[in-house]
Amino acid sequence: MKQYKVGLVGIGTVGTEMIKVLRERKFPCSEIRVLATRDRDQEIAGETFHVRETKAEAFDGLDIVLFAGTEGAKGASKLWGWEAVKRGAVVIDNSADFRQDDRVPLVIPEINAEALDKHQGFIAVPNCSTIITLMGLAPLIRAVPVKHFTAVTFQSVSGAGHKAIDELAAEVKAYQGEEIIAYEPTAFADQIAFNVIPQIGGEKADMPGYTSEEAKMLIESRKILGLPDIKVSCTCVRVPVFYAHSIAIHAQFAQPMTPEMARDIIRKSPGVKLVDDLASGLIPMPIHAGHTDDVQVGRIRIDPCVENGLALFCSGDNIRKGAALNAVQIAEALIQRNLI
Ligand SMILES: NC(=O)c1ccc[n+]([C@@H]2O[C@H](COP(=O)([O-])OP(=O)(O)OC[C@H]3O[C@@H](n4cnc5c(N)ncnc54)[C@H](OP(=O)(O)O)[C@@H]3O)[C@@H](O)[C@H]2O)c1
């Protein structure tokens, strides 16, 4: 079997998980070249890597480059993504920077792997909450068309990077009596321990009242599902959970989608696990979904507010299926489809 030279840009929460996933899945690689902001030796997931400073020549000879750097103008993908493509690699990018670029397929392999067939060297991984929502919802939509859906997210702190994980732990330690003593939040604008923060991202200029994270659920779902007119309303909430995002989804279908039909579809769909027996307490929860690959789907029931309404609840690991695992699965799908 061909062995690939794999680059990894960024070695924070997602990058570290990427190494674990590559090793666990025995990804066929002859080299993993780790790049970040500066040179150093670093132990990552039990292996010592020589981390190199990211520069153009560092991409030479690589077949695949997984990007897990910070987003935005000074972030790794904007600075180096297309340079890596120019130097012959296929880029799989976890940032939000190019997800709406027409040249860039936005892919969840279980849902729209066929979008890879016309790739131009650069593929984007969707937002973690969008992935976890669509893993539960898309198989149902494939069976019965959907009219619209509403999603309320419960997002773990690991979605905001390693500093946010440390911040929740530090605040819990600093909790005395009924207040947190001598700790000023820096990763979040407010205390996250024993709190929920219904704001992730800034206000989206063209969607007044909605945040950038909420807008992603709409625009990314449209692109992935190939449904440019679907209406989606979303509220994104940061919660004091370390790993795994959860999403409460209410969807209106064009024709009946009964809970029994939905359970049957979820049972047969890849990458999801039906966890749905309220009487015996079998419900999706981040404490069980964290550090696992499958997205848990449960609390499936009729939503009586609309005709053909269905409600469900999904929990999935934002670092694994929401980022690192999805990226590695894209690389595997490229190999399977002879696209690399
Ligand atoms: N956390 C999640 O749940 C999640 C889910 C989906 C997508 N994502 C996306 O995945 C990406 C990584 O997130 P994260 O949570 O792993 O971040 P993180 O923990 O903050 O780590 C960021 C990493 O990027 C490196 N980096 C930053 N700017 C760079 C540049 N210009 N060139 C090269 N390397 C650079 C940093 O290098 P140094 O180590 O040298 O500082 C660090 O290793 C982000 O785009 C994020 O939005 C995250």
Residues whose N, C-alpha, C, O or C-beta is under 5 A from the ligand:
A	BS01	LIG	G10 I11 G12 T13 V14 G15 L35 A36 T37 R38 T54 A68 G69 T70 E71 K74 G75 A76 N94 S95 C128 S158 G159 A160 G161 H162 N318 I319 G322 A323
